[in-house]
Amino acid sequence: MIPEIYKISQIASGQSVLCITGSENLPEMLNLSASEKEFAQKKFKSKERQVLINSYSRFIYLIRLKEGISHYKIKEELRRASYNLRKEIKRNNHSELVITSDNAYSGAIEDFAEGLILSIYSFDKYKTKEEEEDNLRYPSKLLLYGDIDDSSLKWLTYITTAVYNTRDMINEPVNYLNSPALAARIKKTGDSAGFKVEVLTKGKIEALKMGGILAVNKGSVDPPVFCIIEWHPENCVNEKPFILVGKGVVYDTGGLNIKTGDYMAGMKGDMAGAAIVTGVIYTAAMTGMPLHLIGLVPSTDNRPGGNAYAQGDIITMYNKLTVEIGNTDAEGRLILADAISYASKYTPELIIDIATLTGSAAMTFGNQAIAMMTNADRRYIDLLEECGNEVYERVAELPFWEEYGEMLKSDIADLKNIGGREAGAITAGKFLERFAEYPLIHLDIAGMEMKKKDDFYRLKDASGSGLRLLATFLKKIAGSYNEKKK
């Protein structure tokens, strides 16, 4: 369960407190005894940055901020500190915990709370027995004491809720979350948050002649779906919508080019892009973001059964381009391409697609960056990089030179769906660019999702990486529109 978050106007006697401090001086509001102050100052002087004081009736956690590093790294260090403290906090079994700061930067309380909430997530819905330590609990309430405005509190509440929901969707196994079930989950989220969801079933997809989605789906017993998500508030500041496209491959076997070894492990998470797009629009709706947003989610599984599409097939896409299939394990770009070309009907300001697309991106950047390719205006790229630093879901740009597109040439069709082993992440992006009539930002999160171990608060398996990045990016864009009006 995600903890509830509240602002408080004072710290009550006996409450356990976590205090973030920017100096060795200990704040009077903690009401520490002389011996407790001496103990804490001794620890700080020995260069320890995390101090626990057990007063029996309460616990005091002290975190000393690092000095001499950039602001965005200080923010990330604080989120990571919350991960490092999570086991100690659970062991002490608080029902609630006060989080405050002294001589720290504005926003430190929210950053620690965010890191802690994301660190204590768990996906245990299918466990039938509790482990021995499960009689211990994380705090069910986080009480924030300090200079925190209502908008910051609302953002913290809904961005963390969105990450939890997104992780739940990604972690769900395909026998419980096939494409129709994913669509139902998205629809349920829209109903709760107040945004529209239209679900196109197989008959409509066939009528639209979305050849990419239909080809990938040929080996499956479950039908494909195409979800159109829309958040269009009355006070929206943009005339043209921003479109988010999320890859919704609920399970990827590789098709007839079947994945070997352990490469199929974690493929239930190949729909992370779909879950992230849903989470971003949920955050926008719940916080009242004044932007017109449209999310497009093409979804199917990729299996080798039935009349599965094969290497050498020629398919016709939604925009009438023909594609020679060079590898059936390059399926994500096919369903995304149909969605990206469909986006043109909305005359968008910008299209952003997000997908666990290529092993090449993961090999290039590991789990430290989202691979980005783009033909969009540099102001959007600069802002996205800024937001990536702020939330520490950093983007790393790969070149998008036209020569890479030459690698997709086919002798018998308009293009192939693969470009060879070299520059795999880039040629995948260049494939998608052929279907975009409007500016495109392509985000390949293959290295950032379905982690094999915790990366601090980005936990093992589903991390939801990219959600906080895009939500923050869109929030800043909405702010920039408002600034122009002043």
Secondary structure, DSSP 4 states (H G I P E B T S, - for coil): -PPEEEEESSPPTT--EEEEESSSSPPGGG---HHHHHHHHHHHHTT--EEEEE-SS-EEEEEEPP-SS-HHHHHHHHHHHHHHHHHHHHHTT-SEEEEEEES--TTHHHHHHHHHHHHS----TT--S--GGGGS---SEEEEESS--HHHHHHHHHHHHHHHHHHHHHHS-TTT--HHHHHHHHHHHHHHHT-EEEEE-HHHHHHTT-HHHHHHHTT-SSPPEEEEEEE--TT---SS-EEEEE-EEEEE--TTS---TTTTTTGGGGGHHHHHHHHHHHHHHHHT----EEEEEEEEEE-S-TT---TT-EEE-TTS-EEE-S-TT--HHHHHHHHHHHGGGG--SEEEEEE---HHHHHHHTTS-EEEEE-S-HHHHHHHHHHHHHHT--EEEPP--HHHHGGG--SSSSEES---STTHHHHHHHHHHTT-SS-EEEEE-TTTSSBSS-BTTB-SB---TTHHHHHHHHHHHHHHHHHHH-
